[in-house]
Amino acid sequence: MAKYFTIASVFVSLFLSFSSVAQKPNIGGFSETVFIVSDINKAANFYQEVGGWQLIDNSSADDNLKTLWQLPANAKVKQKLIANKGAQTGFIRLVELDGVKQQLIRSNTQSWDTGGVFDVNMRVKNMSDKFSQLQKLGWSSATDPVQFTFGPFVVKEWIVKNEDGIAFALIERIKPTLESWPNLKEFSRVFNSTQVVQDIDKSLHFYQNILGFKTYLKHKGASKVAGPNVLGLPHNIATQVERSVYILHPEGINEGSVELLQFHGATGRDVSDLARPPNIGIATLRFPVNNIEKLNTLLQKNNIKIESRTKMRLLPYGLVDILAIKTPDNTWLEFFQEVEQ
């Protein structure tokens, strides 16, 4: 456990010290995603037994998390931090809440339903094995795994949801050969996360022009042929419904990156009002920042409301100054800076 704290703290500290010379706040790719779950022990056991992950922190949640999430004082909070064995980032923080009213964020939703974080991306070595294993556990999906070309890559992908409505985009690289992923055994670390948005231009302005994210990959188009598609569109209209996709990251890489997706011609529900703590599902992404005061000023100058801000102990990073905002599509995001104790 101590090894993970040391590695992660060094990772974030190096990032923060390197970027401290910048005139504007520098943001790193998200280092963790937070799942609010209905049964924390069941969830943790799944990631360890099926995902091959490791529990790295089981300590009590800081009481100031209630301030950040605007929870009642009598709420009870349990948390567990898990990581892909050997990974230094891409953690999942599991949180279970008691004493608060909750709903599923993405209950019975389709891929074109907007609002909140749609999925998290993980790599798998053998899609057939994971497909069979998760089917037996009762996980659900609109499709079977689908192989397709995405930019320069040929991948096999399957978007599958658990009982908490948390969707995983499991990806097996077919071509070119995947390299530099030595810790990929069952599920890899989380390296990307998708938001389905109503207005991609507005979302691009937020991430690119305000936060300064760069483009890793962009694509616009419909399916080339009618038939099965990873997003579960009806086969006969998959060639008619265009999708705009942008993968963005502060340094333009695919590690802790944000993927924006808009469907042109397929309209569904909007669950953005539910897409925040304490509701069950993917609650937030957490990004390290080198200067949270500058970020706070930048956000307010651009009329981005600070939903909440507090200091709290957040292992493996230590004491952090953390703030929460909502994106133009009401996705709850959090940014944190380590502070001296």
C-alpha positions in Angstrom: 0.0 0.0 0.0 2.8 2.4 0.9 4.4 1.8 -2.5 1.3 3.1 -4.2 1.1 6.2 -2.1 4.8 7.0 -2.8 4.5 6.4 -6.5 1.3 8.3 -6.9 2.5 11.2 -4.8 5.8 11.5 -6.7 3.8 11.3 -10.0 1.5 14.2 -9.0 4.4 16.2 -7.3 6.6 16.0 -10.4 3.7 17.2 -12.5 2.9 20.1 -10.2 6.5 21.2 -9.8 7.2 21.0 -13.5 4.1 23.1 -14.3 4.4 25.7 -11.6 6.4 28.0 -13.9 3.4 28.4 -16.2 1.6 31.7 -16.3 -1.8 29.9 -16.3 -2.8 26.9 -14.2 -1.7 23.7 -15.7 -4.1 20.7 -15.4 -3.0 17.1 -15.6 -5.1 14.3 -17.1 -7.6 12.9 -14.6 -5.8 10.7 -12.1 -8.9 9.0 -10.8 -12.6 8.5 -11.4 -15.1 8.2 -8.6 -17.9 5.6 -8.6 -20.7 6.0 -6.1 -21.9 2.4 -5.7 -24.8 0.6 -3.9 -22.5 -2.0 -2.3 -18.9 -1.1 -1.8 -17.7 -4.5 -0.6 -19.3 -6.2 -3.6 -17.8 -3.7 -6.0 -14.3 -3.9 -4.5 -14.4 -7.7 -4.6 -15.4 -7.6 -8.3 -12.5 -5.3 -9.3 -10.0 -7.4 -7.4 -11.3 -10.9 -8.4 -12.4 -10.2 -12.0 -10.5 -7.1 -12.9 -7.2 -8.2 -11.3 -7.0 -4.8 -9.4 -5.6 -4.2 -5.9 -7.0 -2.4 -2.9 -4.6 0.4 -2.0 -6.6 2.5 0.5 -9.3 1.5 2.9 -9.2 4.4 5.3 -12.2 6.5 6.4 -13.3 9.3 4.1 -12.5 12.8 5.3 -15.6 14.5 6.7 -15.0 17.5 4.4 -16.1 15.3 1.5 -19.6 16.1 2.7 -18.8 19.8 2.2 -17.5 19.2 -1.3 -20.5 17.1 -2.2 -23.0 19.2 -0.3 -24.2 16.2 1.8 -26.1 16.4 5.1 -24.0 16.3 8.2 -25.5 13.0 9.3 -24.6 11.2 6.0 -22.3 8.2 6.4 -19.5 7.7 3.9 -17.4 4.6 3.1 -14.6 4.6 0.5 -12.1 2.3 -1.0 -9.4 3.2 -3.5 -8.4 0.5 -6.0 -5.8 0.4 -8.7 -4.6 -1.8 -11.6 -1.6 -3.6 -10.1 1.5 -1.7 -11.0 -0.3 1.3 -12.4 0.6 4.8 -11.1 -2.6 6.5 -12.2 -6.1 5.7 -13.6 -7.4 4.8 -10.1 -11.0 4.1 -9.2 -12.4 5.4 -5.9 -15.4 3.6 -4.7 -17.8 5.4 -2.4 -20.9 4.2 -0.6 -23.3 6.7 1.0 -25.9 6.1 3.6 -28.4 8.6 5.0 -29.0 10.5 1.7 -31.6 10.1 -1.0 -30.0 8.6 -4.2 -31.0 7.7 -7.7 -29.2 5.9 -10.5 -27.6 8.5 -12.8 -27.9 6.4 -15.9 -30.8 4.1 -15.3 -31.8 2.1 -18.4 -30.1 4.7 -20.7 -29.1 4.4 -24.3 -25.7 5.5 -25.6 -27.2 8.6 -27.2 -28.7 9.8 -23.9 -26.8 12.9 -22.8 -25.6 13.9 -19.4 -22.8 13.1 -17.0 -20.0 10.7 -17.6 -21.1 8.0 -20.0 -18.3 5.4 -19.5 -14.7 4.8 -18.5 -12.3 3.1 -20.9 -10.1 0.1 -20.0 -8.0 -2.2 -22.1 -8.4 -6.0 -22.0 -6.1 -8.6 -23.4 -8.7 -11.1 -24.5 -12.2 -9.8 -25.3 -13.8 -13.2 -25.7 -12.8 -14.2 -22.2 -14.1 -11.0 -20.6 -17.3 -11.2 -22.7 -18.1 -14.7 -21.5 -17.1 -13.9 -17.8 -19.2 -10.7 -17.5 -22.2 -12.3 -19.3 -22.2 -15.0 -16.6 -22.2 -12.3 -13.9 -25.3 -10.7 -15.4 -23.8 -7.5 -16.8 -25.8 -6.0 -19.7 -25.1 -4.4 -23.0 -26.9 -3.3 -26.1 -24.5 -5.2 -28.3 -22.0 -8.0 -28.4 -18.3 -6.9 -28.9 -17.8 -5.2 -32.2 -14.5 -4.8 -34.2 -14.1 -1.5 -36.1 -11.5 1.0 -37.3 -11.2 4.2 -35.2 -8.7 6.7 -36.5 -5.4 4.8 -37.0 -6.5 1.9 -34.8 -8.4 -1.4 -35.3 -10.0 -2.3 -32.1 -12.6 -4.7 -30.7 -14.8 -2.9 -28.2 -17.7 -3.7 -25.9 -19.6 -1.2 -23.8 -21.2 -3.1 -20.9 -22.9 -1.9 -17.7 -23.2 -3.2 -14.2 -26.1 -3.0 -11.8 -25.2 0.5 -10.7 -25.5 1.8 -14.3 -21.7 2.2 -14.6 -20.6 1.6 -18.2 -17.2 0.3 -19.1 -15.8 0.5 -22.7 -13.6 -2.5 -22.7 -11.1 -2.3 -25.6 -8.9 -4.9 -27.2 -6.3 -3.5 -29.6 -6.1 -5.5 -32.8 -3.8 -3.3 -34.9 -1.2 -1.9 -34.5 0.2 -4.1 -31.7 -0.4 -2.6 -28.3 2.9 -1.7 -26.6 4.0 -0.2 -23.3 1.2 -1.7 -21.2 3.1 -4.2 -19.0 0.5 -4.2 -16.3 -2.4 -5.3 -18.5 -3.5 -8.6 -17.1 -7.3 -8.5 -16.8 -8.6 -4.9 -16.8 -6.0 -2.1 -17.4 -6.0 1.2 -15.6 -8.7 3.7 -16.6 -7.1 5.8 -19.4 -10.1 7.6 -21.0 -13.7 8.6 -20.2 -16.6 9.6 -22.4 -19.2 12.3 -22.1 -22.2 12.3 -24.4 -23.0 16.0 -25.0 -25.8 18.0 -26.6 -23.6 20.7 -28.1 -20.1 19.6 -28.9 -19.0 23.1 -29.9 -19.9 24.5 -26.5 -18.1 21.6 -24.8 -15.1 22.1 -27.0 -14.9 25.7 -26.1 -15.0 24.8 -22.4 -12.2 22.2 -22.6 -10.0 23.8 -25.3 -10.4 27.5 -24.9 -11.0 27.8 -21.1 -9.1 24.8 -19.7 -6.5 24.6 -22.5 -6.9 21.0 -23.4 -5.4 19.8 -26.7 -6.8 17.4 -29.3 -5.5 13.8 -29.3 -8.0 12.5 -31.9 -11.0 13.8 -33.7 -13.5 12.0 -36.0 -16.9 12.8 -37.5 -18.9 10.3 -39.5 -21.5 7.5 -39.5 -20.9 3.8 -39.8 -19.6 2.8 -43.2 -22.0 -0.1 -43.4 -25.3 -1.0 -41.9 -25.1 -3.5 -39.1 -23.8 -4.0 -35.6 -22.1 -1.0 -34.0 -20.5 -0.6 -30.6 -23.0 2.3 -29.6 -26.1 0.1 -30.1 -27.7 2.2 -32.9 -30.4 0.4 -34.9 -28.6 -1.4 -37.7 -30.6 0.3 -40.5 -29.8 3.9 -39.4 -26.2 3.4 -38.3 -25.0 4.7 -41.6 -27.3 7.8 -41.4 -26.5 9.0 -37.8 -23.2 10.9 -37.8 -21.2 11.0 -34.6 -18.7 13.7 -33.7 -15.9 12.5 -31.4 -13.0 14.4 -29.8 -10.5 13.0 -27.4 -8.9 15.8 -25.4 -6.1 16.1 -22.8 -4.0 19.0 -21.5 -1.0 17.6 -23.3 -2.8 16.0 -26.2 -2.3 12.4 -25.1 -4.6 9.4 -24.4 -3.9 9.1 -20.7 -6.5 10.5 -18.3 -8.2 12.0 -21.4 -11.7 13.2 -21.9 -13.7 12.0 -24.9 -16.6 14.1 -26.1 -19.3 12.4 -28.2 -22.3 14.0 -29.9 -24.9 12.1 -32.0 -26.3 14.0 -35.0 -29.8 12.7 -35.7 -30.3 10.5 -32.7 -32.0 12.2 -29.7 -32.8 10.6 -26.4 -33.1 11.5 -22.7 -31.0 14.0 -20.9 -29.9 12.9 -17.4 -27.7 15.8 -16.6 -29.7 16.9 -13.6 -28.9 13.5 -12.0 -25.2 13.6 -13.0 -23.7 14.6 -9.7 -23.1 13.3 -6.1 -24.8 11.7 -4.2 -26.4 9.8 -7.1 -25.2 6.3 -8.0 -23.0 5.9 -11.0 -19.9 7.6 -12.3 -19.9 10.7 -10.1 -16.8 12.6 -11.2 -13.3 12.7 -12.7 -10.5 14.2 -10.5 -7.8 16.3 -12.2 -4.5 17.5 -10.5 -3.8 21.2 -11.0 -0.6 23.1 -10.2 -2.3 26.3 -9.0 -5.8 26.1 -7.8 -6.1 29.8 -7.1 -5.3 30.7 -10.7 -7.8 28.0 -11.8 -10.5 29.4 -9.5 -9.9 32.9 -11.0 -9.9 31.6 -14.6 -13.2 29.7 -14.1 -14.9 32.6 -12.5 -13.7 35.0 -15.3 -15.4 32.6 -17.7 -18.6 32.5 -15.7 -18.0 28.9 -14.6 -19.7 28.6 -11.2 -17.6 27.0 -8.4 -20.1 24.6 -6.9 -18.0 23.9 -3.8 -14.5 24.1 -2.5 -12.8 22.6 0.6 -9.6 21.1 1.9 -9.5 17.5 2.8 -7.2 14.5 3.2 -7.3 12.4 0.0 -4.9 9.5 -0.1 -2.6 8.8 -1.9 -2.1 12.6 -2.5 -2.3 13.8 1.1 -4.0 17.0 2.1 -5.6 18.7 -1.0 -7.4 21.9 -1.9 -10.2 20.7 -4.1 -13.0 22.4 -6.0 -16.0 21.2 -8.0 -17.6 22.6 -11.1 -20.1 21.6 -13.7 -19.3 21.5 -17.4 -21.7 23.1 -20.0 -23.5 19.8 -20.0 -23.7 19.7 -16.2 -21.1 17.0 -15.8 -19.6 17.3 -12.3 -15.8 17.6 -12.4 -13.2 18.1 -9.6 -9.8 19.7 -9.6 -7.3 19.4 -6.7 -3.9 20.7 -5.6 -1.7 19.1 -3.0 -1.1 21.6 -0.1 1.8 21.7 2.4 0.9 20.5 5.8 
